[in-house]
Amino acid sequence: MRVALEELLGAPVGHVRVIEHSWFARLHGRAVATTRRGRIYLRGSAADFWSNPPLMLHEYCHVIRQWETGALTARRYAVECLRRGYWNNRFEIEARAFAAAHSARLHRRLLGLPPR
């Protein structure tokens, strides 16, 4: 899993902690997951997270491509949500697009199939 994620994200992911059944995630309304630098907080189980390639890619995109580059901060995210709402904020658009572009490839990789 780690190797496949690193191939798609182009960066190491071994330092990212996935925290299941998180009270912090529950503080974020109906969110299934939320992120901070180096962390993915899950409302539910890690098993459910690992079995959902689009969600995995979406959350790892937030951590690796947004938090760790400094593009995403709590303040910037809040401002984006206030201006554009959750669905249309640029951080969510980028993470959804990344997941959509790579989830089939990750799924094939996890099944041991060659990439298309």
Beta strands, then each sheet from edge to edge (+ up, - down):
strand 1: 17-19
strand 2: 33-36
strand 3: 39-42
sheet 1: 1+ 3+ 2-
end
